Amino acid sequence: MKPAVFDYSAPESIGEALDLLAEHGSGAKVLAGGQSLVPMLNFRLARPAHLIDVNGVGSLSYISANGSLRIGAMTRLTAVGESGAVAGAHPVIPAAVAEIGHRAIRNRGTIGGSVAHNDPAAELPAVLMALDAEVTARSTDGERVIGMQDLIEDRLFDTTLGDTELLTEIRIPAAAAGSTFGFREFARRHGDFALAGVAAVITTDGSTITHAALGAFGGTHATRLPTAEAALVGAETGDAAFAAAGAGAAADFPATSDVHGTAEYRSHLINVLTVRALNDASGQAGGGNG
Ligand SMILES: Cc1cc2nc3c(=O)[nH]c(=O)nc-3n(C[C@H](O)[C@H](O)[C@H](O)COP(=O)(O)OP(=O)(O)OC[C@H]3O[C@@H](n4cnc5c(N)ncnc54)[C@H](O)[C@@H]3O)c2cc1C
């Protein structure tokens, strides 16, 4: 199918993009990499009167690691996944990016688009939640900083961004010294959206876990896993704590049924994937997904 008719603008600066958003409001859609929006237009699941193509706004594409990590919204997923600065600051991010679709999709898709689209099966919203990331949103009225939880929690293909706001930057605080990560997902074929997945970041003092942050995807919405995190903090790394966290993760996870699997199956997956991710994080097992 072809998209419904729309007007098209291609601003070259953030200011021009914000003026267009202020002018067209809820009738407009920002076009980033187009990897989700263009199929939605073609299926007529989205019918914006106006497309604001921000691919010409070069100032939205950058990676800066100076204390916290700052990534411009239009930075392509391939650039994020291949950045030494990102891998050095938060290696869980490239581990997750490698599982997003196929290379052609990552070459066009952007980190801002992935966050703003907020597909419940997308990797990055859950990973960024676990990393306590924030985003910057700008409009002609000014700028605000929104925590990932406040941006996407309980939302499905939607965020708390206003109609006239442009997501401009993702900010990720520096990791605690010595923190380690695990990232596991299960998809039927490589490149498919995952049925379920989990990112785990833990910090230990000796063998005692002092901090644990887990983000899960593949349920009704991306979410942190607070029961699993509580089971880990203060516990010794090892099978007992990880089994308790796996059970907690399954209890926290907003599992859903569809043609690919039942809610029960997805809850089981989250339990198993959480244990594996924690084993990876604690160095008790090798990396890899599945
Ligand atoms: C075959 C296929 C497989 C895929 N597999 C995966 C996968 O496994 N995991 C995964 O996470 N994703 C997957 N994707 C989606 C892909 O990662 C998309 O790139 C991403 O979801 C959207 O990024 P985009 O830059 O293409 O955004 P677009 O498609 O351009 O936009 C998506 C939405 O976000 C809004 N938006 C974009 N940028 C901004 C901004 N700066 N400010 C405000 N709103 C904005 C748009 O208006 C639109 O509503 C897949 C896509 C395809 C086609």
The ligand as a Gaussian input file, in Angstrom:
#p B3LYP/6-31G(d) Opt

LIG

0 1
 C       12.416000      -5.637000       9.701000
 C       12.618000      -4.771000      10.924000
 C       13.110000      -5.358000      12.079000
 C       13.307000      -4.583000      13.219000
 N       13.771000      -5.197000      14.342000
 C       13.941000      -4.468000      15.464000
 C       14.412000      -5.080000      16.667000
 O       14.698000      -6.279000      16.728000
 N       14.539000      -4.283000      17.766000
 C       14.238000      -2.940000      17.748000
 O       14.371000      -2.273000      18.768000
 N       13.805000      -2.343000      16.623000
 C       13.649000      -3.064000      15.487000
 N       13.198000      -2.445000      14.355000
 C       12.860000      -1.001000      14.410000
 C       14.089000      -0.146000      14.167000
 O       14.992000      -0.270000      15.236000
 C       13.698000       1.340000      14.031000
 O       14.782000       1.980000      13.513000
 C       13.318000       2.106000      15.282000
 O       12.290000       1.497000      15.979000
 C       12.807000       3.501000      14.934000
 O       13.881000       4.299000      14.622000
 P       13.828000       5.236000      13.361000
 O       14.979000       6.174000      13.496000
 O       13.756000       4.436000      12.126000
 O       12.478000       6.081000      13.626000
 P       11.264000       6.425000      12.659000
 O       10.708000       5.194000      12.069000
 O       11.639000       7.517000      11.729000
 O       10.249000       7.038000      13.740000
 C        9.609000       6.205000      14.684000
 C        8.692000       7.065000      15.567000
 O        9.469000       7.881000      16.435000
 C        9.184000       9.275000      16.212000
 N       10.467000       9.976000      16.303000
 C       11.627000       9.594000      15.718000
 N       12.623000      10.417000      16.079000
 C       12.063000      11.355000      16.897000
 C       12.593000      12.477000      17.597000
 N       13.892000      12.801000      17.531000
 N       11.748000      13.207000      18.352000
 C       10.431000      12.881000      18.435000
 N        9.882000      11.817000      17.805000
 C       10.691000      11.072000      17.047000
 C        8.566000       9.336000      14.823000
 O        7.731000      10.470000      14.677000
 C        7.799000       8.038000      14.782000
 O        6.578000       8.167000      15.467000
 C       13.012000      -3.186000      13.195000
 C       12.535000      -2.587000      12.025000
 C       12.342000      -3.368000      10.889000
 C       11.837000      -2.699000       9.639000

